[in-house]
Amino acid sequence: MEKQNEVVLFGTWASAFCKRVELALKLKGIPYVYVEEDLTNKSESLLHHNPVHKKVPVLVHNGKAISESLVILEYIDECWNNTPKLLPEDPYQGAKVRFWVNYFDHQIMARLLPIIMSRGEEREKAIKDCNELLKVFEEGINKDFPEEFPFFERKTLGYLDIVVGAHFCNYEAFHEVVAVVFSPEKNPAIMAWLKALKTHPLMKEMLPPHDKLVAEMRGKYLGQSP
């Protein structure tokens, strides 16, 4: 049973959604207990704390459970109101960040599954569709945050950095196992952003090892044993 005032995170090592939460906790300097879940044999604790979706991540704070990575990130930022802040203090700036985070999750991330599931010309079309959304994303964040991006001019992680970086800083593993989705030629702004994010100490610490992640992806997407 979790202790009062203790922060517990239920997750899996390969999940970028869980890495989002770990990055936020580390960035804020919040001590926490990490519980690795086996999603093929979910623990009673996970099922108790997330009876609706029965999935990770789940953050338990003072015995109360919070689910869904974006909800957890905002909870962390509001509950531990110390610097660095994940979201801008200005409501309008914060609304714009939330807009692009939702665009990333609901538009761009949603286009990765068709790439994984398809082959040949169908896959090429899926990659093209994803790149069109990435172009909108690049142009949008550069327009809305001209003084904030690229990341290496700020040196501190924000809400959008954590969300995008937890997923796309592992792009080399996805490219190796599935397909090449973006490149410096087609997506110079995204690639420059990811290159800078990967130099951040927390990203270096928290990202899964490349070879281990490749083996995990081969098993998950291609049915190949490690």
Secondary structure, DSSP 8 states (H G I E B T S, - for coil): ---TT-EEEEE-TT-HHHHHHHHHHHHHT---EEEE--TTS--HHHHHH-TTT--S-EEEETTEEEESHHHHHHHHHHHS--SS-SS-SSHHHHHHHHHHHHHIIIIIGGGHHHHHH--HHHHHHHHHHHHHHHHHHHHHHHHH-TTT-SGGGT-S--HHHHHHHHHHTTHHHHHHHT-----TTT-HHHHHHHHHHTTSHHHHHHS--HHHHHHHHHHHHH----
